[in-house]
Amino acid sequence: MPTIHHLLQIGKLLPSLEQALRDRYAVQRLIDAPDAHAFLAERGATFDAVVTSAAVGLSADQLEALPAVQVISSFGVGLDKLPVQAARERGIALGYTPDVLNDCVADTAFALLLAVARRVAEADRFVRAGHWARLGGNSFGLGRKVSGARLGVVGLGRIGQTIARRASGFDMPVRYHTRRPVAGVPWAHEPSLAALAAWCDFLVVITAGGPATHHLIGADVLQALGPQGFLVNVARGSVVDEQALVDALVLQRIAGAGLDVFANEPHVPEALQGLDNVVLLPHIASATHETRQAMAQRVLDNLAGFAAGTGLVSAA
């Protein structure tokens, strides 16, 4: 039966998860080592398990320095910063935390959609600055109606389908774009991403990151979305050509954007920060007490399932 004797933690995690790991295993945090490269060269062969997060990941070089690792348990759903192929070739079990965050990410997508369409953040700043009290009346101006608007979804995995279901409460017709149609769903598949952008009023991006989707949303898609269209990104910053997005917003080629993710987090282009038609979040789509605790529990359950020989609860 597999066992876990020594566990390497890559990066910081929730304090409660870190404590739970220490309670169960002999844990070494890589960030505590003065020289991570030297530490792995000296101690890498002693670890049989790794815990990391989708935000931090694990490099191929780091995995190569861990010859005894049998299981990797990652906090999050993103796999683009994990050496998935190398792990498979070595027979390493790779766990992550899907499903438990679907609702919160979908909620955040709609929070961004509503906020940018109805100018919520901008209106809040307007009131706090005293402009309403000084100008009175209907001085703030108008937003965009959401109910009945057309929703385009880029990616229709677990979270994408949850977002599409949310749209029914707003009476929104939905179409989606994926490489191949998804069986058993009630929404229309649009083979052309540009055609989807041209059709919809709101384009929500929730596809996986990685090389296959790098800059999937480029200048052509934004041009098709048009001056009345809004972009919402709750996927990965790499999926959107950030400079093309800045240009489209500054030149008013699209109406606005709601963004939870960026190309070089935590750095956000200054040009975006100065725009009123953009709502910016610090990558918090899954950041609720309930969901983060459920994600932490899935990390622990994946490790426990491996150690018990019953298999990971959520294997990538």
C-alpha positions in Angstrom: 0.0 0.0 0.0 1.3 3.5 -0.8 2.5 5.6 2.1 3.3 9.3 2.6 6.3 9.8 4.9 7.7 13.2 3.9 5.7 15.9 2.2 7.0 19.0 0.4 4.8 22.1 0.3 5.4 24.5 -2.6 4.4 28.0 -1.7 2.0 29.3 0.9 -1.5 27.8 1.5 -4.4 28.5 3.7 -3.2 28.5 7.3 -5.8 25.9 8.3 -4.7 23.7 5.5 -1.0 24.1 6.4 -1.9 23.1 10.0 -3.9 20.1 8.9 -1.0 18.9 6.7 1.5 19.3 9.7 -0.9 17.3 11.9 -0.9 14.4 9.4 2.5 14.4 7.7 6.2 15.4 8.1 6.0 18.7 6.1 8.8 20.9 4.7 7.9 24.2 3.1 10.1 25.0 0.2 9.7 28.7 0.8 11.4 28.3 4.1 14.6 27.1 2.5 17.2 29.9 2.0 18.1 28.4 -1.4 15.4 26.3 -2.9 17.6 24.9 -5.7 20.3 23.8 -3.2 17.6 22.4 -0.9 16.1 20.2 -3.6 19.5 19.0 -4.7 20.3 17.9 -1.2 16.9 16.8 0.1 14.7 16.2 -2.9 15.0 12.5 -2.9 13.5 12.2 0.6 10.0 13.4 -0.4 7.3 11.1 -1.6 4.5 13.7 -1.8 4.0 17.3 -2.9 1.3 19.8 -2.1 1.1 23.0 -4.2 -1.6 25.3 -5.6 -2.8 26.2 -9.1 -1.4 29.7 -8.6 2.1 28.6 -7.7 2.3 25.2 -9.5 5.4 23.0 -9.7 8.0 23.3 -12.4 9.3 20.4 -14.5 12.8 21.0 -13.0 11.5 20.8 -9.5 9.7 17.6 -10.2 12.9 16.2 -11.7 14.6 16.9 -8.4 12.0 14.9 -6.6 12.7 11.3 -7.8 10.7 9.6 -5.0 7.5 11.6 -5.4 4.4 9.4 -5.8 1.6 11.9 -5.5 1.0 15.6 -6.1 -2.1 17.3 -4.6 -2.9 20.8 -5.9 -5.1 23.4 -4.3 -7.2 24.7 -7.3 -8.4 23.6 -10.7 -5.8 25.1 -13.0 -3.3 22.6 -14.4 -1.3 25.0 -16.6 1.5 25.5 -14.0 1.8 21.7 -13.3 4.0 19.2 -15.1 1.0 17.0 -16.0 2.7 15.0 -18.8 5.9 14.4 -16.8 3.9 13.2 -13.8 1.9 10.8 -16.0 5.0 9.4 -17.6 6.4 8.7 -14.1 3.2 7.2 -12.9 2.7 10.0 -10.3 -0.8 10.5 -9.0 -2.0 14.1 -9.6 -4.9 15.5 -7.7 -6.7 18.8 -7.9 -9.9 20.4 -6.6 -12.6 20.6 -9.2 -16.4 20.9 -8.6 -16.2 22.4 -5.2 -15.6 25.9 -6.6 -18.0 25.9 -9.5 -20.7 27.9 -7.8 -18.4 30.6 -6.5 -16.6 31.1 -9.7 -19.9 31.3 -11.6 -21.2 33.7 -9.0 -18.1 35.9 -9.5 -18.6 35.8 -13.3 -22.1 37.2 -12.9 -20.9 39.7 -10.2 -18.4 41.1 -12.7 -21.0 41.0 -15.5 -23.5 43.0 -13.5 -20.9 45.3 -12.1 -19.5 46.4 -15.4 -22.9 46.5 -17.2 -24.6 48.5 -14.5 -21.5 50.5 -13.6 -21.6 49.5 -10.0 -18.0 50.2 -9.0 -18.0 53.4 -11.0 -21.3 54.5 -9.3 -19.9 53.7 -5.9 -16.9 56.0 -6.6 -19.3 58.6 -7.8 -21.2 58.7 -4.6 -18.2 58.5 -2.3 -16.6 61.4 -4.1 -19.7 63.6 -3.4 -20.6 64.0 -7.0 -24.2 62.9 -6.5 -24.8 65.2 -3.6 -23.2 68.1 -5.6 -24.8 67.5 -8.9 -28.1 65.8 -7.8 -30.8 64.3 -10.0 -29.9 61.8 -12.7 -26.3 63.1 -13.0 -24.6 59.7 -13.1 -26.0 58.4 -16.4 -27.1 55.1 -17.7 -25.9 51.5 -17.7 -26.6 48.4 -19.8 -29.6 46.2 -19.1 -28.5 42.6 -18.4 -31.8 40.7 -18.3 -32.6 39.3 -21.8 -29.1 40.1 -23.1 -27.2 37.5 -25.1 -24.5 35.5 -23.3 -21.5 33.9 -25.0 -19.5 31.4 -23.0 -15.9 30.5 -24.0 -15.4 27.0 -22.6 -18.2 24.8 -21.3 -16.6 22.6 -18.7 -18.0 22.3 -15.2 -17.8 26.0 -14.4 -18.9 27.1 -17.9 -22.1 25.0 -17.6 -22.7 26.5 -14.1 -22.4 30.0 -15.6 -24.7 29.1 -18.5 -27.3 27.8 -16.0 -27.1 31.1 -14.0 -28.1 33.0 -17.2 -31.5 31.4 -17.2 -32.4 33.5 -14.1 -31.8 36.6 -16.2 -33.7 35.2 -19.3 -30.5 35.3 -21.3 -30.1 33.3 -24.5 -26.8 31.4 -24.3 -24.4 30.1 -26.9 -20.9 28.7 -26.3 -17.7 28.0 -28.1 -15.5 24.9 -27.6 -13.4 23.0 -30.0 -16.1 20.3 -30.2 -19.8 20.4 -29.2 -20.5 19.3 -25.6 -23.0 16.4 -25.5 -26.3 16.7 -23.6 -26.4 20.5 -23.0 -29.3 22.7 -24.1 -27.2 25.6 -25.4 -26.2 26.1 -29.0 -22.6 25.4 -30.0 -20.8 28.1 -32.0 -17.8 26.7 -33.9 -16.4 30.1 -34.6 -15.2 32.2 -31.6 -15.4 35.4 -33.6 -18.9 34.6 -34.6 -19.9 34.0 -31.0 -18.3 37.3 -30.0 -20.2 39.1 -32.8 -23.5 37.5 -31.7 -23.3 38.1 -27.9 -23.6 41.1 -25.7 -21.5 39.6 -22.9 -18.6 37.2 -23.6 -17.5 35.3 -20.5 -14.2 33.5 -20.7 -13.9 30.3 -18.6 -11.7 28.0 -20.6 -8.5 26.3 -19.4 -5.2 28.1 -19.5 -2.0 26.8 -21.0 -0.3 27.0 -24.5 -3.4 25.8 -26.3 -5.5 28.8 -25.3 -2.7 31.5 -25.1 -4.2 34.8 -26.4 -7.3 32.9 -27.6 -9.1 36.2 -27.1 -7.2 38.5 -29.4 -7.8 41.7 -31.3 -10.0 39.9 -33.9 -12.3 38.6 -31.2 -12.5 41.9 -29.4 -13.2 43.6 -32.7 -16.1 41.2 -33.3 -17.4 41.8 -29.8 -17.8 45.4 -30.8 -18.5 48.7 -29.1 -21.6 47.5 -27.4 -20.1 44.3 -26.1 -18.5 43.4 -22.7 -15.8 40.9 -21.9 -15.7 39.0 -18.6 -12.6 36.9 -17.8 -12.6 34.4 -14.9 -10.3 31.9 -16.6 -6.6 32.7 -16.8 -4.9 36.0 -17.7 -3.0 34.2 -20.5 -6.2 33.5 -22.4 -6.6 37.1 -23.2 -4.2 39.3 -25.2 -3.9 41.9 -22.5 -2.4 44.6 -24.7 -5.1 44.0 -27.3 -7.7 44.3 -24.5 -6.2 47.6 -23.3 -6.3 49.0 -26.8 -9.9 47.9 -27.3 -11.0 49.5 -24.1 -9.0 52.7 -24.5 -10.2 53.1 -28.1 -13.8 52.1 -27.1 -13.8 49.2 -29.5 -15.7 47.3 -26.7 -18.0 48.7 -24.1 -16.2 47.4 -21.0 -14.6 44.5 -19.1 -14.8 42.6 -15.8 -11.5 40.9 -15.0 -10.6 38.6 -12.1 -7.3 37.4 -13.8 -4.4 39.0 -15.4 -1.3 38.1 -17.5 1.3 39.0 -14.9 -0.4 38.7 -11.5 -0.5 40.5 -9.2 0.6 43.3 -11.6 -2.3 45.0 -13.4 -1.6 47.3 -16.3 -1.9 51.0 -15.3 -3.9 51.7 -18.4 -6.6 49.3 -17.0 -6.6 50.9 -13.6 -7.4 54.3 -15.0 -10.5 53.2 -16.9 -14.0 53.6 -15.5 -15.5 50.9 -17.8 -13.4 48.2 -16.2 -14.0 46.3 -13.0 -10.8 44.7 -11.5 -10.7 41.9 -9.0 -7.6 40.4 -7.4 -8.2 36.8 -8.6 -10.8 36.1 -6.0 -13.4 34.1 -7.9 -13.2 31.1 -5.5 -12.4 33.2 -2.5 -15.2 32.5 0.0 -14.8 30.8 3.4 -16.9 27.9 2.3 -15.3 27.2 -1.0 -11.7 27.6 0.1 -12.3 25.2 3.0 -13.9 22.7 0.6 -10.9 23.0 -1.6 -8.5 22.5 1.3 -10.5 19.4 2.3 -10.2 18.0 -1.2 -6.4 18.5 -1.0 -6.4 16.4 2.2 -8.9 13.8 0.8 -6.7 13.3 -2.3 -3.7 12.6 -0.2 -5.7 10.3 2.1 -7.2 8.4 -0.8 -3.7 7.8 -2.2 -2.3 6.7 1.1 -5.2 4.4 1.7 -4.9 2.8 -1.7 -8.4 3.8 -2.7 -7.4 6.4 -5.2 -7.6 10.2 -5.4 -11.0 11.7 -5.1 -10.2 14.1 -7.9 -7.5 12.9 -10.3 -6.3 15.1 -13.1 
